Amino acid sequence: MTDKPFLYVVVCAAGVAADVSKLITAAQERDREVGVIATPTAMNGFFDAAAVETQTGRPIRSAWRRPGDPRPFPAPDAVVVAPATFNTVNKWAAGIADTLAVGTLCEAAGLGVPIAVLPCVADALAAHPAYRDAVARLRGMGVRFADPYPGEGERDGERREFGWERALDLLGDG
Ligand SMILES: Cc1cc2nc3c(=O)[nH]c(=O)nc-3n(C[C@H](O)[C@H](O)[C@H](O)COP(=O)(O)O)c2cc1C
């Protein structure tokens, strides 16, 4: 058992999830205990699950436990959703808890747990009115969003770095 604050890292099925170990390292350096909850699609090759389990020292959660089984993780002190997909953001705002990840997010928001989100959503999808409404609705619930690709003039150049630490900054984790 540990006295460190427990951070849930919710990982969705976006290409940049391959680098989620950077977020876990940054959180651990800020003295957070980390448990990863991945969407079922994210578990399908989007990141190195075995490496993440070694890094966190815990199994990744992706499906609901069986009735009667103990809760595998402690309750969260905070939650980061990174990368957050178009799909998961829309379902979360609509309350469609068909994955453990979305169900956990819906519940955490209702409990008032601080949640920071780094969306990884292409401009063409972000222009969809359902997505714009979803972000506005979640912001209205107190969910904090940051642009993981800040800065001007970098869009057409080399591949930009995903700003993983911005999520921790949003939570005020120092
Ligand atoms: C290689 C690859 C990369 C993807 N990258 C993104 C992405 O950056 N953002 C996004 O919203 N969806 C992306 N998708 C599509 C999602 O994986 C898809 O919408 C999926 O249903 C999301 O499931 P989840 O939200 O449960 O993780 C990508 C799909 C593939 C195959």
The ligand as an SDF file (V2000), in Angstrom:
LIG
                    3D

 31 33  0  0  0  0  0  0  0  0999 V2000
   -3.7450    3.6740  -36.5900 C   0  0  0  0  0  0  0  0  0  0  0  0
   -4.9770    4.3730  -36.0780 C   0  0  0  0  0  0  0  0  0  0  0  0
   -4.8470    5.6190  -35.5130 C   0  0  0  0  0  0  0  0  0  0  0  0
   -5.9780    6.3040  -35.0300 C   0  0  0  0  0  0  0  0  0  0  0  0
   -5.8270    7.5400  -34.4800 N   0  0  0  0  0  0  0  0  0  0  0  0
   -6.9150    8.1930  -34.0240 C   0  0  0  0  0  0  0  0  0  0  0  0
   -6.7720    9.4800  -33.4330 C   0  0  0  0  0  0  0  0  0  0  0  0
   -5.6730   10.0690  -33.3540 O   0  0  0  0  0  0  0  0  0  0  0  0
   -7.8730   10.0780  -32.9240 N   0  0  0  0  0  0  0  0  0  0  0  0
   -9.1100    9.4880  -32.9740 C   0  0  0  0  0  0  0  0  0  0  0  0
  -10.0860   10.0900  -32.4790 O   0  0  0  0  0  0  0  0  0  0  0  0
   -9.2820    8.2610  -33.5320 N   0  0  0  0  0  0  0  0  0  0  0  0
   -8.2120    7.6160  -34.0470 C   0  0  0  0  0  0  0  0  0  0  0  0
   -8.3760    6.3710  -34.6200 N   0  0  0  0  0  0  0  0  0  0  0  0
   -9.7250    5.7870  -34.6930 C   0  0  0  0  0  0  0  0  0  0  0  0
  -10.1310    5.1470  -33.3610 C   0  0  0  0  0  0  0  0  0  0  0  0
   -9.2350    4.0780  -33.0610 O   0  0  0  0  0  0  0  0  0  0  0  0
  -11.5690    4.6230  -33.4340 C   0  0  0  0  0  0  0  0  0  0  0  0
  -12.4720    5.7050  -33.5620 O   0  0  0  0  0  0  0  0  0  0  0  0
  -11.9480    3.7920  -32.2310 C   0  0  0  0  0  0  0  0  0  0  0  0
  -13.3160    3.4230  -32.3330 O   0  0  0  0  0  0  0  0  0  0  0  0
  -11.7300    4.5530  -30.9210 C   0  0  0  0  0  0  0  0  0  0  0  0
  -12.0800    3.7070  -29.8430 O   0  0  0  0  0  0  0  0  0  0  0  0
  -11.9310    4.1860  -28.3130 P   0  0  0  0  0  0  0  0  0  0  0  0
  -12.4450    5.5930  -28.2520 O   0  0  0  0  0  0  0  0  0  0  0  0
  -12.8200    3.2300  -27.5710 O   0  0  0  0  0  0  0  0  0  0  0  0
  -10.5030    4.0530  -27.9660 O   0  0  0  0  0  0  0  0  0  0  0  0
   -7.2590    5.6970  -35.1210 C   0  0  0  0  0  0  0  0  0  0  0  0
   -7.3680    4.4230  -35.6870 C   0  0  0  0  0  0  0  0  0  0  0  0
   -6.2540    3.7840  -36.1690 C   0  0  0  0  0  0  0  0  0  0  0  0
   -6.4180    2.4230  -36.7800 C   0  0  0  0  0  0  0  0  0  0  0  0
  1  2  1  0
  2  3  1  0
  2 30  2  0
  3  4  2  0
  4  5  1  0
  4 28  1  0
  5  6  2  0
  6  7  1  0
  6 13  1  0
  7  8  2  0
  7  9  1  0
  9 10  1  0
 10 11  2  0
 10 12  1  0
 12 13  2  0
 13 14  1  0
 14 15  1  0
 14 28  1  0
 15 16  1  0
 16 17  1  0
 16 18  1  0
 18 19  1  0
 18 20  1  0
 20 21  1  0
 20 22  1  0
 22 23  1  0
 23 24  1  0
 24 25  2  0
 24 26  1  0
 24 27  1  0
 28 29  2  0
 29 30  1  0
 30 31  1  0
M  END
$$$$
